Each structure stands twice: as C-alpha cells, then as structure tokens.
Amino acid sequence: MTEHVTIDTADGVMTLTLQRPEKKNALTGAMYDALSDALKKAESDPSVRVIQFQGDGDSFTAGNDLGDFASQARGEGPVDSPAHGFIETLSKVGKPLVAAVQGNAVGIGTTMLLHCDLVYLADNARLLTPFVNLALVPEAGSSWLLPLRIGHARAYAMFALGEPMDASTALACGLANAVVQREELRKRAHDAAIALTKRPAGSLNLTKKLMRQHQQIAAQIAAEGQAFKERLGTPEAREAFSAFAERRLPDFTKVA
C-alpha cells in the first residue's frame, strides 16, 4: 500500500484500489503520484495485460482533495500539480483500462472514466463534474471528450450547473458498459479484465490506438491544464474555496 493506493497484480491484471474511505477517497498529491507510478510500471511490465481501477468505501472518489486546491488558490501549493501528471500518464496508457465505480465519482473521478476502455457502475453510482462551481474549468480532456460522448447540452449541464448523472442515465448515454448491484461490481469488472487478458495484447493495443485521437486529446489536456492553473489564481477561485472552508455558499457577484 502506497499513500492510500493499493497495488495488486495477479493473473495479468494490475488492480489499483483507492483506500481513503474516511475521506471518500479524495485524491491527494501523493495518491496521484502513486497512481502515475503504477501506470508507468504497468505499461513497461509485460506480465501486466490489463489495469483495473476501484475504490474502497461508499464512494469511488470525491475527486481532488479540496485542501490542495485551496492551497494552490492561496499561492501556497506547487505550480505543477501531481493531478496533471496523472492525467497525462493516464491518457497515454496503451493497455486496457477497466473501472469499477460505486457511489460518487466527482471531478477527476468522472473525467478519468473517459480514458477507460470498460466502465462498470454500481446502481448507486453518480457522476459529477462541478468544476464551474469551484470557479475552475474541466480537465483530463473532458471539455472535448464528454460532449463528444454525450452531446453538448448534457455535458454543459454537468460542467456549468454541476448536475449529477445517475448510473442508468450514464449507461444510456454511453458512458458505461453495464450497471450492476453494488455487491457484484468488482467481480463484474474483474471478469471483464480477465477476459481481456486472454485477447492478443498487440491487437488490443493497436485497436485502442486507432479508436483514440491522441494528438487532439493531448492538445486539449494541455489547453485545459493552462486554463485550470490560471483559474486557481483568480479571486473567484479564492472565494469558492473560502466559502467551502467556511461552510457557506460562495457569492461570485461581489468578486471583481
């Protein structure tokens, strides 16, 4: 176990489990680094044929730890967030990625699914991308990938209004492969991962490469990353994170 991320490899599947359930698996910089390192090792290890993401507790992940964002908004955090490194690494993974998602998948918890090849949702899953609520912008290439998948209107409502999407709607929109009972979730995802290990790895890798416009994705991630970094330094972002810390609604009308 490394910084709340457990890495288990068996039968050709590397399983990455978020283990910070008391904080809804909110992702810290150390957790992002652990995930990035694991993905890089998986890519270079021929014994790993598939990578599976999952989270302990009642949520897949609450997204980025807001304490880290707040520090950056105050100018106290690192200029280059480990989150961006994880996003870049994730977007370049050539091996199949499988996700098992229960409860809330917030921010990166949803946008990372756009880079996964098979996504299984528990019936209580909710996908949320409340970036604008925090005076930020979408990341992980999602400002292009999400509208591409579900259409502009739905994607804009998720981004701008922070509207959650339930599991059945996500399935209907093409964001997931299946919705299952919570107790069946990990087995369903793992069975799919095992099935992929039995397919020819070279063919899987090339198929994934052909299905994804890597240059467009990389360009979108870079543009989003720059805008995200700039937004963290704005008065609106400081108001958003101050309001969160003070447990009140933000008032953006008074921010110059």
C-alpha positions as CSV (number, residue, x, y, z in Angstrom):
1,M,0.0,0.0,0.0
2,T,1.4,3.4,-1.0
3,E,-0.2,6.6,0.2
4,H,-3.8,5.2,0.3
5,V,-3.4,3.4,-3.0
6,T,-3.1,-0.4,-3.0
7,I,-1.5,-2.1,-6.0
8,D,-2.2,-5.8,-6.5
9,T,-1.1,-7.8,-9.6
10,A,-2.5,-11.3,-10.3
11,D,-3.4,-13.2,-13.4
12,G,-2.3,-10.4,-15.7
13,V,-4.4,-7.8,-14.0
14,M,-3.0,-4.9,-12.0
15,T,-5.7,-3.6,-9.7
16,L,-5.3,-0.1,-8.3
17,T,-7.6,0.5,-5.3
18,L,-8.1,3.9,-3.7
19,Q,-8.1,3.3,0.1
20,R,-9.0,6.6,1.8
21,P,-12.7,5.8,2.5
22,E,-12.9,8.1,5.5
23,K,-12.3,11.0,3.1
24,K,-14.5,9.5,0.3
25,N,-11.2,8.6,-1.5
26,A,-10.4,12.3,-2.1
27,L,-7.1,12.3,-4.1
28,T,-4.0,13.9,-2.6
29,G,-0.8,14.7,-4.5
30,A,0.8,11.6,-3.1
31,M,-2.1,9.4,-4.3
32,Y,-1.8,10.9,-7.8
33,D,1.9,10.2,-7.8
34,A,1.3,6.6,-6.7
35,L,-1.2,6.1,-9.4
36,S,1.0,7.6,-12.0
37,D,4.0,5.5,-11.0
38,A,1.8,2.3,-11.0
39,L,0.5,3.1,-14.5
40,K,4.0,3.6,-15.9
41,K,5.2,0.4,-14.3
42,A,2.2,-1.5,-15.8
43,E,3.0,-0.2,-19.2
44,S,6.5,-1.5,-19.1
45,D,5.7,-4.8,-17.5
46,P,4.7,-7.5,-20.0
47,S,3.2,-9.6,-17.2
48,V,0.5,-6.8,-16.8
49,R,-2.0,-7.0,-19.6
50,V,-4.9,-5.0,-18.1
51,I,-5.3,-2.3,-15.4
52,Q,-8.4,-2.0,-13.2
53,F,-9.4,1.0,-11.0
54,Q,-11.6,0.7,-8.0
55,G,-12.2,2.5,-4.7
56,D,-13.0,1.3,-1.1
57,G,-15.9,2.6,0.9
58,D,-19.2,4.2,-0.3
59,S,-17.6,6.4,-3.0
60,F,-15.3,5.8,-6.0
61,T,-13.6,9.1,-5.3
62,A,-14.7,12.6,-4.2
63,G,-12.1,14.0,-6.7
64,N,-9.2,16.1,-5.9
65,D,-8.6,16.9,-2.2
66,L,-10.0,20.4,-2.0
67,G,-7.5,21.3,0.6
68,D,-4.8,21.0,-2.0
69,F,-6.8,23.2,-4.4
70,A,-7.3,25.8,-1.7
71,S,-3.6,25.9,-1.0
72,Q,-2.9,26.5,-4.7
73,A,-5.6,29.2,-4.9
74,R,-3.8,31.0,-2.0
75,G,-0.5,30.6,-3.9
76,E,0.9,28.1,-1.3
77,G,0.8,24.9,-3.4
78,P,3.0,23.6,-6.1
79,V,2.8,25.2,-9.5
80,D,2.6,21.9,-11.3
81,S,0.0,19.7,-9.6
82,P,0.6,15.9,-9.4
83,A,-3.0,15.7,-10.7
84,H,-1.9,17.0,-14.1
85,G,0.9,14.4,-14.2
86,F,-1.6,11.6,-13.5
87,I,-3.9,12.9,-16.3
88,E,-1.1,13.0,-18.8
89,T,0.1,9.5,-17.9
90,L,-3.5,8.1,-17.9
91,S,-4.2,9.5,-21.4
92,K,-1.1,7.7,-22.8
93,V,-1.7,4.3,-21.4
94,G,-1.9,1.7,-24.2
95,K,-3.1,-1.2,-22.2
96,P,-6.8,-1.7,-21.5
97,L,-8.2,0.2,-18.5
98,V,-11.2,-1.1,-16.6
99,A,-13.1,0.9,-13.9
100,A,-15.5,-0.3,-11.2
101,V,-17.4,2.7,-9.9
102,Q,-19.7,2.9,-6.9
103,G,-21.3,5.9,-5.2
104,N,-20.0,9.4,-6.1
105,A,-17.4,9.8,-8.8
106,V,-16.5,13.5,-8.6
107,G,-14.4,15.6,-10.9
108,I,-11.4,13.5,-11.9
109,G,-13.5,10.5,-10.7
110,T,-15.7,11.1,-13.7
111,T,-13.3,12.5,-16.3
112,M,-10.8,9.7,-15.8
113,L,-13.6,7.3,-16.9
114,L,-13.4,8.9,-20.4
115,H,-9.9,7.3,-20.7
116,C,-11.1,3.9,-19.5
117,D,-12.0,1.3,-22.1
118,L,-14.6,-0.6,-20.0
119,V,-16.6,1.1,-17.2
120,Y,-18.9,-0.8,-14.8
121,L,-21.2,1.2,-12.5
122,A,-22.9,0.2,-9.3
123,D,-26.6,1.1,-9.3
124,N,-25.9,3.8,-6.8
125,A,-23.1,5.5,-8.9
126,R,-23.4,9.2,-9.5
127,L,-21.1,11.1,-11.9
128,L,-20.4,14.7,-11.0
129,T,-18.2,17.3,-12.7
130,P,-18.7,20.5,-10.6
131,F,-15.7,22.4,-12.0
132,V,-17.5,25.7,-12.6
133,N,-19.0,25.6,-9.0
134,L,-15.4,25.9,-7.9
135,A,-14.5,28.6,-10.4
136,L,-12.4,26.2,-12.3
137,V,-12.6,24.5,-15.8
138,P,-12.9,20.9,-16.9
139,E,-9.7,18.8,-17.1
140,A,-8.4,15.4,-18.5
141,G,-9.5,16.4,-22.0
142,S,-13.1,16.2,-20.8
143,S,-14.1,19.5,-22.3
144,W,-13.8,17.8,-25.7
145,L,-14.3,14.1,-24.8
146,L,-17.5,14.5,-22.7
147,P,-19.5,16.5,-25.3
148,L,-18.2,14.1,-28.0
149,R,-19.7,11.2,-26.0
150,I,-23.0,12.6,-24.6
151,G,-23.6,15.7,-26.6
152,H,-23.1,19.4,-25.8
153,A,-26.3,20.0,-23.9
154,R,-25.8,17.3,-21.3
155,A,-22.1,17.9,-21.0
156,Y,-22.7,21.6,-20.4
157,A,-25.2,21.0,-17.7
158,M,-22.8,18.7,-16.0
159,F,-20.0,21.2,-16.2
160,A,-21.7,24.5,-15.7
161,L,-24.6,23.5,-13.4
162,G,-22.8,20.7,-11.7
163,E,-25.8,18.4,-12.4
164,P,-25.1,14.8,-11.4
165,M,-25.7,11.9,-13.7
166,D,-27.1,8.7,-12.3
167,A,-25.9,5.3,-13.3
168,S,-28.8,4.4,-15.6
169,T,-28.5,7.7,-17.5
170,A,-24.8,7.2,-17.8
171,L,-25.4,3.8,-19.3
172,A,-27.9,5.1,-21.7
173,C,-25.5,7.9,-22.7
174,G,-22.7,5.5,-23.5
175,L,-20.5,6.4,-20.5
176,A,-20.7,2.8,-19.1
177,N,-20.8,-0.8,-20.2
178,A,-23.2,-2.0,-17.6
179,V,-24.9,-1.1,-14.3
180,V,-24.8,-3.8,-11.6
181,Q,-25.7,-4.4,-8.0
182,R,-23.1,-3.0,-5.6
183,E,-22.1,-6.4,-4.3
184,E,-21.5,-7.6,-7.9
185,L,-19.5,-4.6,-9.1
186,R,-15.9,-5.7,-8.6
187,K,-16.5,-9.2,-9.8
188,R,-18.1,-8.0,-13.0
189,A,-15.3,-5.6,-13.7
190,H,-12.6,-8.2,-12.8
191,D,-14.3,-10.8,-15.0
192,A,-14.1,-8.4,-17.9
193,A,-10.4,-7.6,-17.1
194,I,-9.6,-11.3,-17.1
195,A,-11.4,-11.8,-20.4
196,L,-9.2,-9.0,-21.9
197,T,-6.0,-10.7,-20.6
198,K,-6.9,-13.7,-22.9
199,R,-7.0,-11.5,-26.0
200,P,-3.9,-10.7,-28.1
201,A,-2.2,-7.8,-26.4
202,G,-0.8,-6.3,-29.6
203,S,-4.1,-6.3,-31.3
204,L,-5.8,-4.7,-28.2
205,N,-3.1,-2.0,-28.0
206,L,-3.5,-1.1,-31.7
207,T,-7.3,-1.2,-31.5
208,K,-7.2,1.3,-28.7
209,K,-4.7,3.5,-30.5
210,L,-6.9,3.5,-33.6
211,M,-10.0,4.4,-31.6
212,R,-8.5,7.5,-29.9
213,Q,-7.3,10.8,-31.4
214,H,-4.2,11.1,-29.3
215,Q,-3.0,14.4,-30.7
216,Q,-6.4,16.1,-30.1
217,I,-6.6,14.6,-26.6
218,A,-3.1,15.8,-25.7
219,A,-3.7,19.3,-27.1
220,Q,-7.0,19.5,-25.1
221,I,-5.3,18.4,-21.9
222,A,-2.6,21.0,-22.3
223,A,-5.1,23.8,-23.0
224,E,-7.2,22.8,-20.1
225,G,-4.2,22.5,-17.8
226,Q,-3.1,26.0,-18.6
227,A,-6.6,27.4,-18.0
228,F,-7.0,25.4,-14.8
229,K,-3.8,26.7,-13.4
230,E,-4.8,30.3,-14.3
231,R,-8.2,29.9,-12.7
232,L,-6.7,28.7,-9.4
233,G,-5.1,32.1,-9.0
234,T,-8.3,34.1,-9.6
235,P,-10.4,35.9,-7.0
236,E,-13.3,33.7,-8.0
237,A,-11.4,30.6,-7.0
238,R,-10.3,32.1,-3.7
239,E,-14.0,32.9,-3.0
240,A,-15.1,29.4,-3.9
241,F,-12.6,27.7,-1.6
242,S,-13.1,30.2,1.2
243,A,-16.8,29.5,1.0
244,F,-16.2,25.8,1.1
245,A,-13.9,26.1,4.2
246,E,-16.4,28.3,5.9
247,R,-19.4,26.1,5.0
248,R,-21.3,28.8,3.2
249,L,-22.5,29.4,-0.3
250,P,-20.0,31.4,-2.5
251,D,-21.0,34.8,-3.7
252,F,-19.4,35.5,-7.0
253,T,-21.4,38.6,-7.7
254,K,-19.1,40.6,-5.4
255,V,-15.9,39.3,-6.8
256,A,-14.1,41.8,-9.1
